Amino acid sequence: MKVGEFCYKYEHADEDGKKKLLEDHIKCNYVEYAVKVSVCEKVAKWSMYNKDGEFVPNTPMQQMLFVLGIIPKYTDLVFDDENKLRDYDQLVKTGAGDAILNSVGGDVIRFNDVMDMVSDDIFDRERNMVDYINNFIIQFGDALNTIMSATSDDLN
């Protein structure tokens, strides 16, 4: 079912109808770990940009892409490729997105944990690379000074 249609039905349903819609369209309550990592890596890649040599997150984009990435993993809902932002807004506006994620339960928390780990890894790699380069420059400078001192001692 298309997300827009699901949201319309969810918004206009009574409590029993909403519960039935969720039961009919949630296909699982667990997503394999490797899939979680893959989705989160894509979300992180698409929601971060390089500014002056430093990775900067676009957290609003990350939140939207995270929801767009995980809803299809738990449901049979299909996003409109040309109107994903509209579909996302409908999920939020109608409360259907929260209802889906709450119905899935703890696995969404694990998915979010993986998202945090992937983001942290990106920042750690960035920090470690900067530290590595800084240390290399310092060590190179020290080595160069040692060589220059030894050379000038030989010349004297």
N, C-alpha and C positions, 0 to 999 in steps of 0.2 A: 504494500500500500504506500502511496506517496505521503510524505510527511505533511504536506498541506492538508490533504484530505483527513488524515489521522487527527491533526490538530483541530480541524473544524468539528469533527465528530466528538472529540474529547471535550471541547469547549461547550458544546450543546447537550452533552449527556448528563444524566443524573449520576449520583454516586455509584449506583449499581452498574450503570452503563459504562462509566469510566473504568471501573474495576474489570468488567468484561473485555473492554477494548485492550487494556493492558495485558490481561491473560491471553487474549487472542494474538497479540503481536510481539510479545516478548518471547524470543525463541530459546534463550539460554540465560543462565545466571553466572556463568563462568567463561572467561576468555583465556585461552592458553597464554602462558607467560611470554613465549616467543612472539606471539601476535601483539601482546601489550607493548613489548619493547620496540617492535617494528613501527607500530602506530605512533608511539611517543617520540621515536627518533625523527619520524617525518614531521610531526607537529613542531618539534623543537627546531628542526631545520627551516621550516617555513615561517616560523614566528620569531626568528632572531636575525639580526643583520649586523654587518660589520661596520662600525663607525670609528674611523681613525685607528684601525688596527685592533679594535676591542669589540667583542661580541656584546650586543645590547638586545635584551629581550623586548618584544612587543607583547606584553602580558594580556591585553585585551584580545589580540589576535590569537594568542596561545589558548585562551579560554574557549573562544569560539571554535577553533580548529580541533581542540580536544573533544568538545561535545560532538562536532560533526564527525570526528573519527571514531568515537566509541558507540554512539547510538546504533549505527548499522551492525556493529558486532554483537549486540544483544537483542536486536529486533529484526523484523522483516521489513522495516520502513526504508524507503528509498528517497534520497534527497534529489531535488530537481537540480541538475548540473548547472543550469543557467540562473538559478535563483536560490542558491544555498544560503545566502544571508537572509533572505526573506523567510526561508524555512526555519533557520535558526531563531529568528525573531518570533516566529509563530510558536515554536517550542517553548520559548521563554514566556511570551505573553500569555499563553493559555495555561501554563503550568504543566504542560504535558511532558516536557523534557525532564523536569524535576521528578515528576511522578514515575517516569520510566526508570531513571537512575535510582530513585529510592526503592522501587520495586525490585531492582536487581540486587541491591543491598551491598554487602561488604566487598564484593569483587570490584566495584567502582572505586572504593577506597584504595584497594591494591593497585588499580590502574593509575590512580592519582599519585600514589607513592612511586610508581615506576616513572611517571612523568617528572616528578621532582628529582629522582635519581639521574635521569637522562639530562635534565637541565643542569644539575649540579656538576655532572661529568664534563659537560661542555665548558662551563666556567672554570673548573679545576684544570682542564687541559689548557685553556687559554692562560690562566695564571701560571701554571707550571712552565709553559712555553716562554712567557715573559721572564719568569725567574731564571730559566735556563739560559736565555740569551743574555740577561744582565750578568749572571755569574760567569758566563763565557767571556764577556767583554772585560770583566774585572780580572779574571784569570789570564786572559790574553795580555791585558795591560801589565799585570805583574810579571808575566813571562818576558814580555818585551823589555820591561825595565831591568830585569835580571840580565838579559842578554846584552842590553846596552851598557849596563854597569860593568859586566865582565869584559866587554869589548873596549870600553874606555879605560879600564884598569890595565888591559894588555897594551894599549897605546901609550900609557904613561910610563 
